Amino acid sequence: MSEHSDYFGALAEKLRAAGMPRSEVTATVAELTGYLAESGSADPYEEFGAPEDFAARLTGGRAAQEPRAEAETWKWTADIYTDRKHLNHYGDQGWEVEGLDRLGRFVCRRDPAAAMRWEYRRESANNAAERDAVSAGLAPDGWEPCGHWMFFMYFKRPKAASAGPAAELDDLVAPPAKQLFLGTTYRGKLKQMVGAAVVSGTVTAFAIHYGGDPVIYPALIGAAVAAPAAMVLAWHRVKRQVAQGVEDA
């Protein structure tokens, strides 16, 4: 037990030196200690390697050096029904989200010389105060904010925090050529919104053409109001489904 305490004490020191928040260090060490106990291993060096090397893997080596010139970069986006599925799929391939750009694309990096698995989650918040509260609540479990867009918040953590040595990544899959991922649910919503936009445009054209005929005004006004209302209702339905965790299978 004393040997374990020495090992994890050294690991915690290296993680803090690498810039990992103290709460995240505590959660990570607790996870790894539990993993070691469940595995029945008596030698943390055998399971994880030297503390300084393991700390570098857990932090991606970011404190030791700037990203190498050969690091791969990739920008992509997905709809809100499939984003978590793709984030975790490509996180398993070593892609780390460093942020979201102004277009809502995930900006990812992967260093072939120090690749590791990542896991992701999404939350929602309406303002900065709520974002701070959500971040504080997830920090003890090792979740780190990696960007937000509109009312969506995205978090990442090295998969080693939950999977231990199984999170190590040896073989790398080639960078994806695809940059846009749309699921069937989103495509259906998009068709509804496009249909509403077509109706609204058609109504406007009729209003211009028949502008002098008061008989048609009630029908035109009703259609003109109904089409934008349908788009607004569709957006609120999307927000409600997001809050309920609805996503493509």
C-alpha positions in Angstrom: 0.0 0.0 0.0 2.9 2.3 0.8 4.4 1.7 -2.6 1.1 2.6 -4.2 0.9 5.8 -2.2 4.4 6.8 -3.3 3.5 6.1 -6.9 0.2 8.0 -7.0 1.7 10.9 -5.0 4.4 11.2 -7.6 1.8 10.9 -10.4 -0.3 13.6 -8.8 2.7 15.9 -8.5 3.5 15.4 -12.2 -0.1 16.0 -13.3 -0.3 19.3 -11.3 3.1 20.4 -12.8 1.6 19.7 -16.3 -1.2 22.1 -15.6 -4.0 19.7 -14.7 -6.5 21.4 -12.3 -6.2 20.1 -8.7 -9.8 18.8 -8.7 -9.1 16.8 -11.9 -5.9 15.4 -10.5 -7.8 14.2 -7.4 -10.5 12.5 -9.5 -8.0 11.0 -11.9 -5.9 9.5 -9.1 -9.0 8.1 -7.4 -10.1 6.5 -10.6 -6.7 4.9 -11.2 -6.4 3.7 -7.6 -9.8 2.0 -8.0 -8.8 0.5 -11.3 -5.6 -0.9 -9.8 -7.5 -2.5 -6.8 -10.1 -4.1 -9.1 -7.4 -5.5 -11.5 -5.6 -7.2 -8.6 -2.3 -5.8 -9.7 0.3 -5.1 -7.0 2.6 -3.1 -9.2 1.4 0.3 -10.6 4.7 0.6 -12.5 3.8 -2.5 -14.5 0.2 -1.4 -15.1 0.9 2.3 -15.9 4.6 2.8 -16.4 6.8 5.4 -14.7 4.8 8.3 -13.1 6.4 11.0 -15.4 5.6 9.0 -18.6 2.1 8.2 -17.5 1.4 11.8 -16.6 2.6 12.9 -20.0 0.2 10.5 -21.7 -2.7 11.6 -19.5 -2.1 15.3 -20.3 -1.2 14.7 -23.9 2.3 16.0 -23.2 1.0 19.5 -23.6 3.0 21.0 -20.7 6.2 19.5 -21.9 6.2 21.0 -25.3 4.2 22.7 -28.0 2.4 20.5 -30.5 4.8 18.9 -32.9 4.9 20.1 -36.5 3.6 16.7 -37.7 0.5 16.9 -35.5 -2.6 16.2 -37.6 -5.5 18.7 -37.6 -9.1 18.1 -38.7 -12.3 20.3 -38.7 -15.7 18.7 -38.9 -19.3 19.2 -37.8 -22.3 17.0 -37.1 -26.0 17.6 -36.3 -27.1 17.7 -32.7 -28.6 14.2 -32.9 -25.3 12.5 -33.9 -22.6 14.8 -32.5 -21.9 12.8 -29.4 -21.7 9.5 -31.3 -19.1 10.9 -33.7 -17.2 12.7 -31.0 -16.7 9.5 -29.0 -16.1 7.4 -32.2 -13.3 9.7 -33.3 -12.1 10.3 -29.8 -11.3 6.6 -29.7 -9.1 7.2 -32.7 -7.1 9.8 -30.8 -8.7 13.0 -32.0 -8.8 15.7 -29.3 -11.2 18.6 -29.6 -9.4 21.9 -28.9 -12.4 24.1 -29.5 -15.2 25.1 -31.8 -14.8 27.7 -34.5 -17.4 30.5 -35.4 -19.1 28.1 -37.8 -19.7 25.5 -35.0 -17.1 23.1 -36.4 -15.0 20.9 -34.0 -11.4 21.8 -34.3 -9.4 18.6 -33.6 -5.7 17.7 -33.2 -3.9 14.4 -33.1 -0.2 14.0 -32.4 0.9 10.6 -33.9 3.8 10.5 -31.5 1.6 10.9 -28.4 -1.9 9.9 -29.4 -4.4 8.8 -26.8 -8.1 8.1 -26.6 -10.6 10.8 -25.6 -14.2 10.7 -24.4 -16.7 13.4 -24.7 -20.0 14.6 -23.4 -22.5 17.4 -24.2 -24.5 19.6 -21.8 -26.6 22.7 -22.3 -26.6 26.1 -20.6 -28.2 29.4 -21.5 -25.7 31.9 -20.2 -22.2 32.3 -18.8 -23.3 31.7 -15.2 -24.9 28.4 -16.1 -21.9 27.4 -18.1 -19.7 28.0 -15.0 -22.0 26.0 -12.8 -22.1 23.1 -15.2 -18.3 23.1 -15.6 -17.7 23.2 -11.8 -20.1 20.3 -11.3 -18.2 18.1 -13.9 -14.7 19.1 -12.9 -14.3 16.5 -10.0 -14.9 13.7 -12.5 -12.1 15.0 -14.8 -14.3 16.7 -17.4 -12.7 19.7 -19.1 -14.6 22.2 -21.2 -13.5 22.1 -24.9 -15.9 24.6 -26.5 -19.5 25.8 -26.7 -21.8 26.8 -29.5 -25.2 28.5 -29.0 -26.5 26.8 -25.8 -24.5 23.6 -26.2 -21.4 22.9 -24.1 -18.9 20.2 -24.9 -16.5 18.5 -22.4 -13.6 16.1 -22.9 -11.3 14.0 -20.7 -8.6 11.4 -21.5 -10.2 8.0 -21.6 -7.6 6.8 -19.2 -9.6 8.4 -16.5 -12.3 5.7 -16.9 -10.6 2.9 -18.9 -7.0 2.9 -17.4 -4.3 1.3 -19.6 -7.0 0.2 -22.1 -7.2 3.8 -23.2 -3.7 3.6 -24.7 -3.6 4.0 -28.5 -1.0 2.3 -30.6 -2.4 2.0 -34.1 -3.8 5.1 -35.8 -6.5 5.1 -38.4 -6.0 7.6 -41.3 -7.5 11.0 -40.8 -11.2 11.1 -42.1 -11.8 12.7 -45.4 -15.4 13.6 -44.4 -16.2 16.9 -42.6 -20.0 16.9 -42.4 -22.1 14.3 -40.6 -25.9 14.5 -40.8 -28.2 11.8 -39.4 -31.7 10.8 -40.5 -33.5 12.7 -37.7 -31.8 16.0 -38.7 -32.5 15.4 -42.4 -36.2 15.0 -41.6 -36.2 18.3 -39.6 -34.4 20.1 -42.3 -36.9 19.0 -44.9 -39.7 20.4 -42.7 -38.0 23.7 -42.3 -37.2 24.0 -46.0 -40.9 23.2 -46.8 -42.0 26.0 -44.4 -39.5 28.4 -46.1 -40.9 27.5 -49.5 -44.5 28.1 -48.3 -43.4 31.5 -46.9 -41.7 32.5 -50.1 -44.7 31.4 -52.2 -47.0 33.4 -50.0 -44.9 36.5 -50.4 -45.0 36.1 -54.2 -48.7 35.8 -54.2 -49.1 38.8 -51.9 -47.1 40.9 -54.4 -49.0 39.5 -57.4 -52.5 39.9 -55.8 -51.7 42.9 -53.6 -54.8 44.8 -54.9 -57.3 42.1 -54.2 -58.6 42.4 -50.6 -60.5 39.1 -50.8 -57.3 37.0 -50.7 -55.7 38.9 -47.8 -57.0 36.7 -45.0 -55.6 33.5 -46.6 -52.3 35.2 -47.3 -51.9 36.5 -43.8 -52.8 33.1 -42.3 -50.3 31.3 -44.5 -47.6 34.0 -43.9 -47.9 33.6 -40.2 -48.2 29.8 -40.2 -45.0 29.2 -42.1 -42.6 31.1 -39.8 -44.5 29.8 -36.8 -43.9 26.2 -38.0 -40.2 26.9 -38.2 -40.1 28.4 -34.7 -42.1 25.4 -33.3 -39.7 23.0 -35.0 -36.7 24.7 -33.4 -38.3 24.6 -29.9 -39.1 20.9 -30.5 -35.4 20.3 -31.4 -34.3 22.1 -28.1 -36.7 19.9 -26.1 -35.5 16.7 -27.7 -31.9 17.8 -27.1 -32.7 18.3 -23.4 -34.2 14.9 -23.3 -31.1 13.3 -24.8 -32.8 12.2 -28.1 -30.3 11.2 -30.7 -30.0 9.0 -33.8 -29.5 5.3 -33.2 
